Amino acid sequence: MTLTKAMPVNTLAQFVVEHDTRLWWFIHHYVEKGRDHADYSDVSEVGFDETASKRGHNYVSLFVDLSVPRVMFATEGKGASTLAGFKNDPLDHDGKA
C-alpha cells in the first residue's frame, strides 16, 4: 500500500508481478475500510477542486479538509452531481451540515 502513494498502480503491478486489477481491489478495500472509521467532527473548512485525471475530459473531484492535509471525499466527474454526492458524506462521518 505504501508503494501506491509513490507510483502508478500499473507500474507497481509490473514491479511485484501481479495483475493491476488485483492491486486495485486491495486499494479499494483498504480505502473503504479507512473511510468507515473516518471522523469529520472537527472539520470547519472544506476545499473543493476538479482536475482532469487523464488527457481529455475525465475529471476527478476532490473535497479536502483545509485545516489538515486529508482528502475527505473523491469521486469521478465534475459539477453539481459531485456536490450532491458529497452532501451527506460528512454527516455519515460525525461531521456538521
C-alpha positions in Angstrom: 0.0 0.0 0.0 2.9 2.3 0.7 4.2 2.0 -2.9 0.8 3.0 -4.3 1.5 6.5 -3.0 4.7 6.7 -5.0 3.9 5.2 -8.4 1.1 4.4 -10.8 -0.7 1.1 -10.0 0.2 -0.4 -13.4 3.9 0.2 -12.8 3.6 -1.3 -9.3 1.8 -4.3 -10.7 4.7 -5.0 -13.1 7.2 -4.4 -10.3 5.5 -7.0 -8.0 4.5 -9.3 -10.8 0.7 -9.1 -10.1 -2.3 -8.0 -12.1 -3.3 -4.4 -11.6 -6.9 -5.4 -11.1 -5.9 -7.4 -8.0 -4.0 -4.4 -6.7 -6.9 -2.1 -7.3 -9.1 -4.5 -5.3 -6.8 -4.1 -2.3 -6.6 -0.4 -2.7 -10.4 0.0 -2.8 -10.8 -2.4 0.1 -8.4 -0.5 2.4 -9.7 2.9 1.4 -13.2 1.9 2.3 -12.1 0.3 5.5 -10.3 3.6 6.4 -13.4 5.6 5.4 -15.6 3.5 7.7 -13.6 4.9 10.6 -13.3 8.5 9.4 -14.3 11.2 11.9 -15.1 14.6 10.4 -16.4 16.1 13.7 -13.5 18.6 13.8 -13.8 19.8 10.2 -14.6 23.5 9.9 -13.5 24.3 6.3 -13.7 22.2 3.2 -12.0 22.9 -0.1 -13.1 21.6 -3.4 -11.3 21.1 -6.7 -11.9 19.4 -10.0 -9.0 18.1 -12.0 -8.5 16.1 -15.2 -7.4 12.5 -14.4 -6.2 11.8 -18.0 -5.9 13.7 -21.2 -9.3 14.7 -22.4 -12.3 15.2 -20.2 -12.1 12.5 -17.5 -12.5 14.6 -14.3 -12.0 13.8 -10.7 -13.4 16.0 -7.9 -11.8 16.2 -4.5 -13.1 17.5 -1.3 -10.4 18.2 1.3 -10.2 19.4 4.9 -8.4 22.7 4.8 -7.2 22.5 8.4 -5.2 19.3 8.0 -3.9 17.6 4.8 -6.6 14.9 4.2 -8.9 14.0 1.4 -12.4 13.6 2.7 -14.2 12.6 -0.5 -13.1 11.8 -4.0 -15.3 11.0 -7.0 -15.3 10.8 -10.7 -16.9 13.6 -12.6 -17.4 17.3 -12.0 -20.2 19.8 -11.4 -23.4 19.7 -9.4 -23.6 15.9 -9.4 -20.3 15.6 -7.4 -21.6 18.2 -4.9 -24.7 16.1 -4.4 -22.6 13.0 -3.8 -20.5 14.8 -1.2 -23.5 16.5 0.5 -24.3 13.7 3.1 -20.8 12.2 3.4 -19.7 14.5 6.3 -22.9 13.7 8.2 -22.2 10.0 7.7 -18.8 10.5 9.5 -19.9 12.6 12.5 -19.4 15.9 10.7 -21.6 19.0 10.6 -24.0 20.1 7.9 
